[in-house]
Amino acid sequence: MEFFAALCLVLVIEGLLPFIAPKVWRETMTKVAQLNDGQLRMVGLLSIVVGLVSYWITTALIG
């Protein structure tokens, strides 16, 4: 159940920028589409690392 709740929260967060600033979101996605594979992989890796470290810190502080 917690995993499903986390996925729902991801959808909420992902939807914020297109809802609040669709023009900025569209311009950003156009720039992202122009990145090469290596750059996209680096962005993905950094997202994974930041997410895991944030999760680890949060769980260490709470529990």
CHARMM internal coordinates of N, CA and C (Angstrom, degrees):
IC EDIT
DIST 1 N 1 CA 1.4440
DIST 1 CA 1 C 1.5313
ANGL 1 N 1 CA 1 C 111.05
DIST 1 C 2 N 1.3322
ANGL 1 CA 1 C 2 N 117.58
DIHE 1 N 1 CA 1 C 2 N -38.22
DIST 2 N 2 CA 1.4604
ANGL 1 C 2 N 2 CA 120.43
DIHE 1 CA 1 C 2 N 2 CA 178.89
DIST 2 CA 2 C 1.5273
ANGL 2 N 2 CA 2 C 111.15
DIHE 1 C 2 N 2 CA 2 C -65.20
DIST 2 C 3 N 1.3281
ANGL 2 CA 2 C 3 N 116.22
DIHE 2 N 2 CA 2 C 3 N -35.87
DIST 3 N 3 CA 1.4628
ANGL 2 C 3 N 3 CA 120.08
DIHE 2 CA 2 C 3 N 3 CA 178.63
DIST 3 CA 3 C 1.5246
ANGL 3 N 3 CA 3 C 110.33
DIHE 2 C 3 N 3 CA 3 C -64.06
DIST 3 C 4 N 1.3240
ANGL 3 CA 3 C 4 N 117.41
DIHE 3 N 3 CA 3 C 4 N -43.21
DIST 4 N 4 CA 1.4634
ANGL 3 C 4 N 4 CA 121.90
DIHE 3 CA 3 C 4 N 4 CA 177.98
DIST 4 CA 4 C 1.5270
ANGL 4 N 4 CA 4 C 110.46
DIHE 3 C 4 N 4 CA 4 C -62.78
DIST 4 C 5 N 1.3201
ANGL 4 CA 4 C 5 N 116.80
DIHE 4 N 4 CA 4 C 5 N -41.59
DIST 5 N 5 CA 1.4646
ANGL 4 C 5 N 5 CA 120.88
DIHE 4 CA 4 C 5 N 5 CA 178.05
DIST 5 CA 5 C 1.5276
ANGL 5 N 5 CA 5 C 110.36
DIHE 4 C 5 N 5 CA 5 C -62.56
DIST 5 C 6 N 1.3256
ANGL 5 CA 5 C 6 N 116.99
DIHE 5 N 5 CA 5 C 6 N -39.81
DIST 6 N 6 CA 1.4638
ANGL 5 C 6 N 6 CA 120.81
DIHE 5 CA 5 C 6 N 6 CA 178.47
DIST 6 CA 6 C 1.5269
ANGL 6 N 6 CA 6 C 110.96
DIHE 5 C 6 N 6 CA 6 C -64.58
DIST 6 C 7 N 1.3253
ANGL 6 CA 6 C 7 N 117.18
DIHE 6 N 6 CA 6 C 7 N -41.19
DIST 7 N 7 CA 1.4640
ANGL 6 C 7 N 7 CA 120.40
DIHE 6 CA 6 C 7 N 7 CA 177.49
DIST 7 CA 7 C 1.5238
ANGL 7 N 7 CA 7 C 111.40
DIHE 6 C 7 N 7 CA 7 C -63.27
DIST 7 C 8 N 1.3095
ANGL 7 CA 7 C 8 N 116.81
DIHE 7 N 7 CA 7 C 8 N -40.15
DIST 8 N 8 CA 1.4677
ANGL 7 C 8 N 8 CA 120.77
DIHE 7 CA 7 C 8 N 8 CA 177.34
DIST 8 CA 8 C 1.5236
ANGL 8 N 8 CA 8 C 110.62
DIHE 7 C 8 N 8 CA 8 C -62.68
DIST 8 C 9 N 1.3104
ANGL 8 CA 8 C 9 N 116.82
DIHE 8 N 8 CA 8 C 9 N -41.28
DIST 9 N 9 CA 1.4603
ANGL 8 C 9 N 9 CA 120.94
DIHE 8 CA 8 C 9 N 9 CA 178.52
DIST 9 CA 9 C 1.5275
ANGL 9 N 9 CA 9 C 111.17
DIHE 8 C 9 N 9 CA 9 C -64.47
DIST 9 C 10 N 1.3222
ANGL 9 CA 9 C 10 N 117.06
DIHE 9 N 9 CA 9 C 10 N -37.78
DIST 10 N 10 CA 1.4676
ANGL 9 C 10 N 10 CA 120.78
DIHE 9 CA 9 C 10 N 10 CA 175.96
DIST 10 CA 10 C 1.5259
ANGL 10 N 10 CA 10 C 110.09
DIHE 9 C 10 N 10 CA 10 C -59.44
DIST 10 C 11 N 1.3223
ANGL 10 CA 10 C 11 N 117.50
DIHE 10 N 10 CA 10 C 11 N -43.98
DIST 11 N 11 CA 1.4649
ANGL 10 C 11 N 11 CA 120.84
DIHE 10 CA 10 C 11 N 11 CA 178.71
DIST 11 CA 11 C 1.5225
ANGL 11 N 11 CA 11 C 111.83
DIHE 10 C 11 N 11 CA 11 C -62.13
DIST 11 C 12 N 1.3133
ANGL 11 CA 11 C 12 N 116.54
DIHE 11 N 11 CA 11 C 12 N -40.40
DIST 12 N 12 CA 1.4678
ANGL 11 C 12 N 12 CA 120.29
DIHE 11 CA 11 C 12 N 12 CA 178.17
DIST 12 CA 12 C 1.5289
ANGL 12 N 12 CA 12 C 109.92
DIHE 11 C 12 N 12 CA 12 C -62.56
DIST 12 C 13 N 1.3199
ANGL 12 CA 12 C 13 N 116.57
DIHE 12 N 12 CA 12 C 13 N -48.19
DIST 13 N 13 CA 1.4646
ANGL 12 C 13 N 13 CA 121.07
DIHE 12 CA 12 C 13 N 13 CA -178.53
DIST 13 CA 13 C 1.5293
ANGL 13 N 13 CA 13 C 110.84
DIHE 12 C 13 N 13 CA 13 C -64.43
DIST 13 C 14 N 1.3348
ANGL 13 CA 13 C 14 N 116.88
DIHE 13 N 13 CA 13 C 14 N -43.02
DIST 14 N 14 CA 1.4613
ANGL 13 C 14 N 14 CA 120.89
DIHE 13 CA 13 C 14 N 14 CA 179.52
DIST 14 CA 14 C 1.5247
ANGL 14 N 14 CA 14 C 111.90
DIHE 13 C 14 N 14 CA 14 C -63.94
DIST 14 C 15 N 1.3119
ANGL 14 CA 14 C 15 N 117.71
DIHE 14 N 14 CA 14 C 15 N -28.37
DIST 15 N 15 CA 1.4540
ANGL 14 C 15 N 15 CA 121.26
DIHE 14 CA 14 C 15 N 15 CA -178.38
DIST 15 CA 15 C 1.5166
ANGL 15 N 15 CA 15 C 114.78
DIHE 14 C 15 N 15 CA 15 C -85.11
DIST 15 C 16 N 1.3184
ANGL 15 CA 15 C 16 N 117.47
DIHE 15 N 15 CA 15 C 16 N -11.69
DIST 16 N 16 CA 1.4644
ANGL 15 C 16 N 16 CA 120.11
DIHE 15 CA 15 C 16 N 16 CA -176.38
DIST 16 CA 16 C 1.5293
ANGL 16 N 16 CA 16 C 113.41
DIHE 15 C 16 N 16 CA 16 C -63.06
DIST 16 C 17 N 1.3191
ANGL 16 CA 16 C 17 N 117.93
DIHE 16 N 16 CA 16 C 17 N -51.90
DIST 17 N 17 CA 1.4597
ANGL 16 C 17 N 17 CA 120.00
DIHE 16 CA 16 C 17 N 17 CA -175.34
DIST 17 CA 17 C 1.5288
ANGL 17 N 17 CA 17 C 112.62
DIHE 16 C 17 N 17 CA 17 C -65.10
DIST 17 C 18 N 1.3485
ANGL 17 CA 17 C 18 N 119.71
DIHE 17 N 17 CA 17 C 18 N -45.97
DIST 18 N 18 CA 1.4636
ANGL 17 C 18 N 18 CA 117.61
DIHE 17 CA 17 C 18 N 18 CA 177.48
DIST 18 CA 18 C 1.5280
ANGL 18 N 18 CA 18 C 112.52
DIHE 17 C 18 N 18 CA 18 C -61.94
DIST 18 C 19 N 1.3168
ANGL 18 CA 18 C 19 N 117.67
DIHE 18 N 18 CA 18 C 19 N -29.70
DIST 19 N 19 CA 1.4609
ANGL 18 C 19 N 19 CA 120.93
DIHE 18 CA 18 C 19 N 19 CA 179.10
DIST 19 CA 19 C 1.5264
ANGL 19 N 19 CA 19 C 111.59
DIHE 18 C 19 N 19 CA 19 C -75.24
DIST 19 C 20 N 1.3417
ANGL 19 CA 19 C 20 N 115.89
DIHE 19 N 19 CA 19 C 20 N -44.34
DIST 20 N 20 CA 1.4652
ANGL 19 C 20 N 20 CA 120.85
DIHE 19 CA 19 C 20 N 20 CA -175.28
DIST 20 CA 20 C 1.5325
ANGL 20 N 20 CA 20 C 111.93
DIHE 19 C 20 N 20 CA 20 C -78.78
DIST 20 C 21 N 1.3281
ANGL 20 CA 20 C 21 N 116.88
DIHE 20 N 20 CA 20 C 21 N -42.90
DIST 21 N 21 CA 1.4718
ANGL 20 C 21 N 21 CA 120.80
DIHE 20 CA 20 C 21 N 21 CA -175.17
DIST 21 CA 21 C 1.5292
ANGL 21 N 21 CA 21 C 110.18
DIHE 20 C 21 N 21 CA 21 C -139.64
DIST 21 C 22 N 1.3199
ANGL 21 CA 21 C 22 N 117.82
DIHE 21 N 21 CA 21 C 22 N 75.00
DIST 22 N 22 CA 1.4656
ANGL 21 C 22 N 22 CA 119.83
DIHE 21 CA 21 C 22 N 22 CA -175.91
DIST 22 CA 22 C 1.5319
ANGL 22 N 22 CA 22 C 114.00
DIHE 21 C 22 N 22 CA 22 C -61.16
DIST 22 C 23 N 1.3260
ANGL 22 CA 22 C 23 N 117.57
DIHE 22 N 22 CA 22 C 23 N -34.69
DIST 23 N 23 CA 1.4668
ANGL 22 C 23 N 23 CA 119.99
DIHE 22 CA 22 C 23 N 23 CA -179.74
DIST 23 CA 23 C 1.5283
ANGL 23 N 23 CA 23 C 110.74
DIHE 22 C 23 N 23 CA 23 C -65.53
DIST 23 C 24 N 1.3228
ANGL 23 CA 23 C 24 N 116.40
DIHE 23 N 23 CA 23 C 24 N -45.76
DIST 24 N 24 CA 1.4695
ANGL 23 C 24 N 24 CA 121.05
DIHE 23 CA 23 C 24 N 24 CA 178.96
DIST 24 CA 24 C 1.5235
ANGL 24 N 24 CA 24 C 109.82
DIHE 23 C 24 N 24 CA 24 C -63.12
DIST 24 C 25 N 1.3281
ANGL 24 CA 24 C 25 N 116.83
DIHE 24 N 24 CA 24 C 25 N -42.12
DIST 25 N 25 CA 1.4617
ANGL 24 C 25 N 25 CA 121.09
DIHE 24 CA 24 C 25 N 25 CA 179.95
DIST 25 CA 25 C 1.5267
ANGL 25 N 25 CA 25 C 110.40
DIHE 24 C 25 N 25 CA 25 C -61.65
DIST 25 C 26 N 1.3229
ANGL 25 CA 25 C 26 N 117.28
DIHE 25 N 25 CA 25 C 26 N -45.27
DIST 26 N 26 CA 1.4613
ANGL 25 C 26 N 26 CA 121.97
DIHE 25 CA 25 C 26 N 26 CA -179.66
DIST 26 CA 26 C 1.5321
ANGL 26 N 26 CA 26 C 110.76
DIHE 25 C 26 N 26 CA 26 C -62.15
DIST 26 C 27 N 1.3320
ANGL 26 CA 26 C 27 N 116.99
DIHE 26 N 26 CA 26 C 27 N -43.94
DIST 27 N 27 CA 1.4711
ANGL 26 C 27 N 27 CA 120.65
DIHE 26 CA 26 C 27 N 27 CA 178.70
DIST 27 CA 27 C 1.5260
ANGL 27 N 27 CA 27 C 111.06
DIHE 26 C 27 N 27 CA 27 C -63.23
DIST 27 C 28 N 1.3269
ANGL 27 CA 27 C 28 N 116.11
DIHE 27 N 27 CA 27 C 28 N -40.72
DIST 28 N 28 CA 1.4637
ANGL 27 C 28 N 28 CA 120.52
DIHE 27 CA 27 C 28 N 28 CA 179.30
DIST 28 CA 28 C 1.5192
ANGL 28 N 28 CA 28 C 110.94
DIHE 27 C 28 N 28 CA 28 C -64.58
DIST 28 C 29 N 1.3290
ANGL 28 CA 28 C 29 N 117.34
DIHE 28 N 28 CA 28 C 29 N -43.97
DIST 29 N 29 CA 1.4623
ANGL 28 C 29 N 29 CA 120.87
DIHE 28 CA 28 C 29 N 29 CA 179.83
DIST 29 CA 29 C 1.5281
ANGL 29 N 29 CA 29 C 111.18
DIHE 28 C 29 N 29 CA 29 C -65.18
DIST 29 C 30 N 1.3292
ANGL 29 CA 29 C 30 N 117.35
DIHE 29 N 29 CA 29 C 30 N -33.70
DIST 30 N 30 CA 1.4661
ANGL 29 C 30 N 30 CA 120.80
DIHE 29 CA 29 C 30 N 30 CA 176.22
DIST 30 CA 30 C 1.5238
ANGL 30 N 30 CA 30 C 110.18
DIHE 29 C 30 N 30 CA 30 C -64.07
DIST 30 C 31 N 1.3281
ANGL 30 CA 30 C 31 N 116.55
DIHE 30 N 30 CA 30 C 31 N -42.09
DIST 31 N 31 CA 1.4698
ANGL 30 C 31 N 31 CA 120.65
DIHE 30 CA 30 C 31 N 31 CA 178.38
DIST 31 CA 31 C 1.5259
ANGL 31 N 31 CA 31 C 111.00
DIHE 30 C 31 N 31 CA 31 C -67.28
DIST 31 C 32 N 1.3201
ANGL 31 CA 31 C 32 N 117.03
DIHE 31 N 31 CA 31 C 32 N -40.52
DIST 32 N 32 CA 1.4668
ANGL 31 C 32 N 32 CA 121.07
DIHE 31 CA 31 C 32 N 32 CA 179.45
DIST 32 CA 32 C 1.5258
ANGL 32 N 32 CA 32 C 110.18
DIHE 31 C 32 N 32 CA 32 C -63.22
DIST 32 C 33 N 1.3215
ANGL 32 CA 32 C 33 N 117.18
DIHE 32 N 32 CA 32 C 33 N -39.00
DIST 33 N 33 CA 1.4645
ANGL 32 C 33 N 33 CA 121.46
DIHE 32 CA 32 C 33 N 33 CA -179.73
DIST 33 CA 33 C 1.5260
ANGL 33 N 33 CA 33 C 111.77
DIHE 32 C 33 N 33 CA 33 C -63.79
DIST 33 C 34 N 1.3174
ANGL 33 CA 33 C 34 N 117.71
DIHE 33 N 33 CA 33 C 34 N -20.74
DIST 34 N 34 CA 1.4596
ANGL 33 C 34 N 34 CA 121.50
DIHE 33 CA 33 C 34 N 34 CA -178.99
DIST 34 CA 34 C 1.5300
ANGL 34 N 34 CA 34 C 112.90
DIHE 33 C 34 N 34 CA 34 C -89.67
DIST 34 C 35 N 1.3217
ANGL 34 CA 34 C 35 N 117.87
DIHE 34 N 34 CA 34 C 35 N -6.50
DIST 35 N 35 CA 1.4644
ANGL 34 C 35 N 35 CA 120.69
DIHE 34 CA 34 C 35 N 35 CA 178.55
DIST 35 CA 35 C 1.5214
ANGL 35 N 35 CA 35 C 109.79
DIHE 34 C 35 N 35 CA 35 C -70.24
DIST 35 C 36 N 1.3310
ANGL 35 CA 35 C 36 N 116.27
DIHE 35 N 35 CA 35 C 36 N 149.47
DIST 36 N 36 CA 1.4641
ANGL 35 C 36 N 36 CA 118.39
DIHE 35 CA 35 C 36 N 36 CA 175.91
DIST 36 CA 36 C 1.5278
ANGL 36 N 36 CA 36 C 109.58
DIHE 35 C 36 N 36 CA 36 C -80.96
DIST 36 C 37 N 1.3240
ANGL 36 CA 36 C 37 N 116.28
DIHE 36 N 36 CA 36 C 37 N 172.16
DIST 37 N 37 CA 1.4661
ANGL 36 C 37 N 37 CA 120.91
DIHE 36 CA 36 C 37 N 37 CA -175.52
DIST 37 CA 37 C 1.5243
ANGL 37 N 37 CA 37 C 112.63
DIHE 36 C 37 N 37 CA 37 C -58.69
DIST 37 C 38 N 1.3148
ANGL 37 CA 37 C 38 N 117.23
DIHE 37 N 37 CA 37 C 38 N -41.00
DIST 38 N 38 CA 1.4617
ANGL 37 C 38 N 38 CA 120.49
DIHE 37 CA 37 C 38 N 38 CA -179.54
DIST 38 CA 38 C 1.5188
ANGL 38 N 38 CA 38 C 112.27
DIHE 37 C 38 N 38 CA 38 C -63.16
DIST 38 C 39 N 1.3248
ANGL 38 CA 38 C 39 N 116.21
DIHE 38 N 38 CA 38 C 39 N -41.41
DIST 39 N 39 CA 1.4615
ANGL 38 C 39 N 39 CA 120.17
DIHE 38 CA 38 C 39 N 39 CA 178.84
DIST 39 CA 39 C 1.5255
ANGL 39 N 39 CA 39 C 110.81
DIHE 38 C 39 N 39 CA 39 C -66.28
DIST 39 C 40 N 1.3260
ANGL 39 CA 39 C 40 N 116.78
DIHE 39 N 39 CA 39 C 40 N -42.09
DIST 40 N 40 CA 1.4696
ANGL 39 C 40 N 40 CA 119.80
DIHE 39 CA 39 C 40 N 40 CA 178.12
DIST 40 CA 40 C 1.5256
ANGL 40 N 40 CA 40 C 111.46
DIHE 39 C 40 N 40 CA 40 C -63.26
DIST 40 C 41 N 1.3314
ANGL 40 CA 40 C 41 N 116.05
DIHE 40 N 40 CA 40 C 41 N -40.56
DIST 41 N 41 CA 1.4684
ANGL 40 C 41 N 41 CA 119.22
DIHE 40 CA 40 C 41 N 41 CA 178.17
DIST 41 CA 41 C 1.5275
ANGL 41 N 41 CA 41 C 110.88
DIHE 40 C 41 N 41 CA 41 C -63.14
DIST 41 C 42 N 1.3334
ANGL 41 CA 41 C 42 N 116.93
DIHE 41 N 41 CA 41 C 42 N -38.76
DIST 42 N 42 CA 1.4637
ANGL 41 C 42 N 42 CA 120.50
DIHE 41 CA 41 C 42 N 42 CA 178.90
DIST 42 CA 42 C 1.5254
ANGL 42 N 42 CA 42 C 110.54
DIHE 41 C 42 N 42 CA 42 C -64.83
DIST 42 C 43 N 1.3268
ANGL 42 CA 42 C 43 N 117.38
DIHE 42 N 42 CA 42 C 43 N -42.18
DIST 43 N 43 CA 1.4670
ANGL 42 C 43 N 43 CA 120.89
DIHE 42 CA 42 C 43 N 43 CA 176.59
DIST 43 CA 43 C 1.5265
ANGL 43 N 43 CA 43 C 109.75
DIHE 42 C 43 N 43 CA 43 C -60.69
DIST 43 C 44 N 1.3339
ANGL 43 CA 43 C 44 N 116.50
DIHE 43 N 43 CA 43 C 44 N -44.49
DIST 44 N 44 CA 1.4603
ANGL 43 C 44 N 44 CA 120.30
DIHE 43 CA 43 C 44 N 44 CA 178.29
DIST 44 CA 44 C 1.5174
ANGL 44 N 44 CA 44 C 112.33
DIHE 43 C 44 N 44 CA 44 C -62.37
DIST 44 C 45 N 1.3280
ANGL 44 CA 44 C 45 N 116.67
DIHE 44 N 44 CA 44 C 45 N -44.01
DIST 45 N 45 CA 1.4641
ANGL 44 C 45 N 45 CA 120.89
DIHE 44 CA 44 C 45 N 45 CA 179.40
DIST 45 CA 45 C 1.5236
ANGL 45 N 45 CA 45 C 111.15
DIHE 44 C 45 N 45 CA 45 C -62.77
DIST 45 C 46 N 1.3228
ANGL 45 CA 45 C 46 N 116.71
DIHE 45 N 45 CA 45 C 46 N -44.05
DIST 46 N 46 CA 1.4641
ANGL 45 C 46 N 46 CA 119.90
DIHE 45 CA 45 C 46 N 46 CA 178.85
DIST 46 CA 46 C 1.5267
ANGL 46 N 46 CA 46 C 111.16
DIHE 45 C 46 N 46 CA 46 C -63.09
DIST 46 C 47 N 1.3214
ANGL 46 CA 46 C 47 N 117.07
DIHE 46 N 46 CA 46 C 47 N -38.63
DIST 47 N 47 CA 1.4653
ANGL 46 C 47 N 47 CA 120.44
DIHE 46 CA 46 C 47 N 47 CA 177.39
DIST 47 CA 47 C 1.5237
ANGL 47 N 47 CA 47 C 110.97
DIHE 46 C 47 N 47 CA 47 C -62.88
DIST 47 C 48 N 1.3241
ANGL 47 CA 47 C 48 N 116.10
DIHE 47 N 47 CA 47 C 48 N -43.32
DIST 48 N 48 CA 1.4665
ANGL 47 C 48 N 48 CA 120.59
DIHE 47 CA 47 C 48 N 48 CA 178.83
DIST 48 CA 48 C 1.5222
ANGL 48 N 48 CA 48 C 110.46
DIHE 47 C 48 N 48 CA 48 C -61.91
DIST 48 C 49 N 1.3361
ANGL 48 CA 48 C 49 N 117.00
DIHE 48 N 48 CA 48 C 49 N -47.73
DIST 49 N 49 CA 1.4692
ANGL 48 C 49 N 49 CA 121.30
DIHE 48 CA 48 C 49 N 49 CA -177.89
DIST 49 CA 49 C 1.5253
ANGL 49 N 49 CA 49 C 110.90
DIHE 48 C 49 N 49 CA 49 C -63.27
DIST 49 C 50 N 1.3322
ANGL 49 CA 49 C 50 N 117.11
DIHE 49 N 49 CA 49 C 50 N -46.54
DIST 50 N 50 CA 1.4699
ANGL 49 C 50 N 50 CA 120.21
DIHE 49 CA 49 C 50 N 50 CA 179.48
DIST 50 CA 50 C 1.5245
ANGL 50 N 50 CA 50 C 110.18
DIHE 49 C 50 N 50 CA 50 C -61.86
DIST 50 C 51 N 1.3201
ANGL 50 CA 50 C 51 N 117.59
DIHE 50 N 50 CA 50 C 51 N -42.33
DIST 51 N 51 CA 1.4591
ANGL 50 C 51 N 51 CA 120.83
DIHE 50 CA 50 C 51 N 51 CA 178.77
DIST 51 CA 51 C 1.5204
ANGL 51 N 51 CA 51 C 112.62
DIHE 50 C 51 N 51 CA 51 C -63.44
DIST 51 C 52 N 1.3307
ANGL 51 CA 51 C 52 N 116.86
DIHE 51 N 51 CA 51 C 52 N -45.02
DIST 52 N 52 CA 1.4663
ANGL 51 C 52 N 52 CA 120.18
DIHE 51 CA 51 C 52 N 52 CA -179.75
DIST 52 CA 52 C 1.5289
ANGL 52 N 52 CA 52 C 112.04
DIHE 51 C 52 N 52 CA 52 C -66.53
DIST 52 C 53 N 1.3223
ANGL 52 CA 52 C 53 N 116.78
DIHE 52 N 52 CA 52 C 53 N -42.80
DIST 53 N 53 CA 1.4688
ANGL 52 C 53 N 53 CA 120.12
DIHE 52 CA 52 C 53 N 53 CA 179.16
DIST 53 CA 53 C 1.5269
ANGL 53 N 53 CA 53 C 110.15
DIHE 52 C 53 N 53 CA 53 C -64.97
DIST 53 C 54 N 1.3264
ANGL 53 CA 53 C 54 N 116.89
DIHE 53 N 53 CA 53 C 54 N -42.63
DIST 54 N 54 CA 1.4664
ANGL 53 C 54 N 54 CA 120.37
DIHE 53 CA 53 C 54 N 54 CA 178.10
DIST 54 CA 54 C 1.5224
ANGL 54 N 54 CA 54 C 111.07
DIHE 53 C 54 N 54 CA 54 C -61.88
DIST 54 C 55 N 1.3245
ANGL 54 CA 54 C 55 N 116.10
DIHE 54 N 54 CA 54 C 55 N -43.02
DIST 55 N 55 CA 1.4661
ANGL 54 C 55 N 55 CA 120.38
DIHE 54 CA 54 C 55 N 55 CA 178.19
DIST 55 CA 55 C 1.5266
ANGL 55 N 55 CA 55 C 110.34
DIHE 54 C 55 N 55 CA 55 C -62.92
DIST 55 C 56 N 1.3247
ANGL 55 CA 55 C 56 N 116.82
DIHE 55 N 55 CA 55 C 56 N -44.25
DIST 56 N 56 CA 1.4581
ANGL 55 C 56 N 56 CA 120.97
DIHE 55 CA 55 C 56 N 56 CA -179.02
DIST 56 CA 56 C 1.5304
ANGL 56 N 56 CA 56 C 110.73
DIHE 55 C 56 N 56 CA 56 C -62.38
DIST 56 C 57 N 1.3310
ANGL 56 CA 56 C 57 N 116.99
DIHE 56 N 56 CA 56 C 57 N -45.13
DIST 57 N 57 CA 1.4697
ANGL 56 C 57 N 57 CA 120.61
DIHE 56 CA 56 C 57 N 57 CA 179.39
DIST 57 CA 57 C 1.5240
ANGL 57 N 57 CA 57 C 110.38
DIHE 56 C 57 N 57 CA 57 C -63.28
DIST 57 C 58 N 1.3237
ANGL 57 CA 57 C 58 N 116.51
DIHE 57 N 57 CA 57 C 58 N -44.39
DIST 58 N 58 CA 1.4643
ANGL 57 C 58 N 58 CA 120.57
DIHE 57 CA 57 C 58 N 58 CA -179.21
DIST 58 CA 58 C 1.5220
ANGL 58 N 58 CA 58 C 111.51
DIHE 57 C 58 N 58 CA 58 C -61.69
DIST 58 C 59 N 1.3289
ANGL 58 CA 58 C 59 N 117.14
DIHE 58 N 58 CA 58 C 59 N -46.47
DIST 59 N 59 CA 1.4659
ANGL 58 C 59 N 59 CA 119.44
DIHE 58 CA 58 C 59 N 59 CA -179.46
DIST 59 CA 59 C 1.5262
ANGL 59 N 59 CA 59 C 111.49
DIHE 58 C 59 N 59 CA 59 C -69.10
DIST 59 C 60 N 1.3314
ANGL 59 CA 59 C 60 N 117.42
DIHE 59 N 59 CA 59 C 60 N -31.93
DIST 60 N 60 CA 1.4653
ANGL 59 C 60 N 60 CA 120.31
DIHE 59 CA 59 C 60 N 60 CA 178.40
DIST 60 CA 60 C 1.5251
ANGL 60 N 60 CA 60 C 110.79
DIHE 59 C 60 N 60 CA 60 C -68.56
DIST 60 C 61 N 1.3210
ANGL 60 CA 60 C 61 N 117.27
DIHE 60 N 60 CA 60 C 61 N -36.84
DIST 61 N 61 CA 1.4627
ANGL 60 C 61 N 61 CA 120.82
DIHE 60 CA 60 C 61 N 61 CA -179.46
DIST 61 CA 61 C 1.5278
ANGL 61 N 61 CA 61 C 112.08
DIHE 60 C 61 N 61 CA 61 C -75.24
DIST 61 C 62 N 1.3192
ANGL 61 CA 61 C 62 N 116.38
DIHE 61 N 61 CA 61 C 62 N -35.70
DIST 62 N 62 CA 1.4701
ANGL 61 C 62 N 62 CA 120.19
DIHE 61 CA 61 C 62 N 62 CA -176.23
DIST 62 CA 62 C 1.5247
ANGL 62 N 62 CA 62 C 111.68
DIHE 61 C 62 N 62 CA 62 C -84.41
DIST 62 C 63 N 1.3027
ANGL 62 CA 62 C 63 N 116.23
DIHE 62 N 62 CA 62 C 63 N -43.85
DIST 63 N 63 CA 1.4528
ANGL 62 C 63 N 63 CA 116.59
DIHE 62 CA 62 C 63 N 63 CA -170.97
DIST 63 CA 63 C 1.4507
ANGL 63 N 63 CA 63 C 113.31
DIHE 62 C 63 N 63 CA 63 C -125.70
END
COOR INIT
IC SEED 1 N 1 CA 1 C
IC BUILD
